[in-house]
Amino acid sequence: MDIESWGRQNPIKKESWRTVIALAYQSLGVVYGDLSTSPLYVYKSTFAEDIQHSESNDEIFGVLSFVFWTLTLIPLLKYVFIVLRADDNGEGGTFALYSLLCRYTRVSTLPNGQLADEDLYEYKNDRKLSADRIGMSLKSTLEKHRFLKKILLILALIGTCMVIGDGVLTPAISVFSAVSGLELSMAKHHHQYVEVPVACVILVFLFFLQHYGTHRLGFLFAPIVITWLLCISAIGVYNIIHWNPHVYQALSPYYMYKFLKKTQRGGWMSLGGILLCITGSEAMFADLGHFSQLSIKIAFTFVVYPSLILAYMGQAAYLSKHHVIASDYHIGFYVSVPEKLRYPVLAIAILAAVVGSQAIITGTFSIIKQCSALGCFPRVKIVHTSSKIHGQIYIPEVNWTLMVLCLAVTIGFRDTKHISNASGLAVITVMLVTTCFMSLVIVLCWHKNVLFAICFILFFGSIEALYFSASLIKFLEGAWVPIVLSFIFLAVMYSWHYGTLKKYEFDVENKIPINWLLTLSPNLGITRVRGIGLIHTELVTGIPAIFSHFITNLPAFHQVLVFLCIKSVPVPHVRPEERFLVGRIGPKEYRVYRCIARYGYRDIHMDDVEFEKDLVCSIAEFIRSEGRGQSFEAVEDIDANERLTVIGTTSTHIDGIRICEDNGELTHVDTEMIEISSPELPRKRVRFLVPESPEMDLSVREELQELMEAREAGMAFILGHCYVRAKSGSSLIKKLVINIGYDFLRRNCRGPTYALSFPQASTLEVGMIYHV
């Protein structure tokens, strides 16, 4: 996989129309599977209990009018024309909006942020306009008040938790509604004994397939969804022509008024079922990173939207002429399908439900990866299933957790009524969070007049608040599920974030001044051993307390010492040429360096071999550029004794140093080079190849020689193994969160990705208790 290629500018925006159409075709299978299957359960959920289908047709026409205008205003107007423009350098979703706000207002809760991060290309790329007076006042208020920063973080976490809840509920309702077509071919009291087992088998099969990756079955996704959309739109046109050609009149908003006037409280409560017509709309924004704005807009506007409208109109046309309700399922989707086509449509519906479920499961994996990268979710194993599409990932722990919860919901409720109530609340909560963040983005990022933001939140917020209230009122009828799930996931995420933050604050408060390092000498019994000592730390300045703890117990350290910080920054990608910040700690003869490796929340971390080579090369390039007196591309004064410079990965060193190990093959072939090699023949032979001119200073050559010899001797990885405890006098809540919650998560989650890739034989863990 070309890991570093994801850091460059998104080329999709400049592609030809042929590419855009191809992307639009692919997006139908990945993005719109969930939204396309909503006709399976919308009418059935709406007429489940609160309202009845009568001879006057006021109810069915009112529901159709609500569905039409909801689809028009929320997915089409809000998402297609407005929200999709608020991408975070090509990435979308709740956390992308939060990340965007963090860059413009400095409300990020990431503890190790630096001013140098704001010089990243994706930081500067969109910070060109200046905000007006009100925007500056709002920005200043958010930056000053820590409470408001926490509110924004919690809001982002709530949206994320509801997306995870949707990942549990959407597969359940989609698959269960698809197999409900079996009820028309058997006795009323028998079909439930068939539907639930069949739905469970399909769900287990669906989650089992996840580890293969969506790219292996991706070529089937778009044709399945297109076949499904053609199927429901064709059946819709047939029902309109055959049963009620005048059904288009129900699209008038007047029928919404008649509906609410007649049904009153029952009609308001039924809005929770109507809401399901827009489930999956958030996927248009969340999956933006896989496609482009234009391709997603084309696919929805010209294919998905008209197909759904025809499908809902066709169902309404059929039901307007069939008022005798023999049983509750006769309001469902399959009753409007011509009898001869029911089994083929059932097969297509099941496949489409699986595709739709696949999209939300993949989206759940993606947002959890973002949260984990930004320190808001415990570390989990992330498997990249595609060598071409970086967004296609698989998280085993999350996958099996979702499967268990999904099966529990399906078996526990056994009908679409309760599952739809739960799903509706999860969907509308995510949309409300997006609306709140968008209103801030309009003012703080787009620098528009505050009236635009007020109009946006009042118009769309009032619509979504109406649906939210209708969903929340069904708390005891299934809507409690996403609330309970969200509370559990929110407690996990906030406990992890809080513990991580407190751990970092302890590191900052107890860091060792650089003068302490300068006092270490052989006179104190401190010896330097051959090799490179790589000390991992979260700190971007100063020396971690873990190092002094190490020296106290083992008075020796390596001839070359590197304090390495691997940090995430609130941007999707960091370009390869901006990957490392390298600096020197203390005098030159001490051979102590600081290296900060920066990754975006969508970036893929390099494997250990490539990372080691890049790390050594970046230090060598820093030594050479410092010796030549080059002006740094980006320098930050973070300490009186430290200056950091931006160094790219080896692939970006056009005229820089190359490294050659063992077999004599260069990492990258370049122009004429001068070889600096070791006079000895150790276990591993390492050579630096330096451009021939200008001439190199003798001290620089000696320092490179020493670095090379240290690399040949080997690299040792020193990691801190910290036990975090609440200090005496802390509140009971803090003790519960730190001593029980965070400690349990830390013990049971995976270690850092880079730590797992380090050779076990060369890794040393230093234990230390943190009282926070």
PyMOL commands that set and color helices and strands:
alter all, ss='L'
color gray80, all
select helices_A, chain A and resi 3-7+11-14+17-30+33-36+38-40+42-46+58-81+83-85+94-105+115-119+121-124+133-144+146-185+191-212+214-243+245-251+254-263+265-269+271-278+282-286+288-290+293-319+328-331+334-336+339-373+396-413+416-444+450-472+475-477+480-509+514-518+522-524+545-553+576-578+588-590+608-627+650-652+698-713+732-748+753-757+760-762
alter helices_A, ss='H'
color red, helices_A
select strands_A, chain A and resi 383-384+393-394+527-536+556-569+580-584+592-600+635-639+642-647+658-661+665-666+673-677+686-691+715-725+763-771
alter strands_A, ss='S'
color yellow, strands_A
deselect
rebuild
show_as cartoon
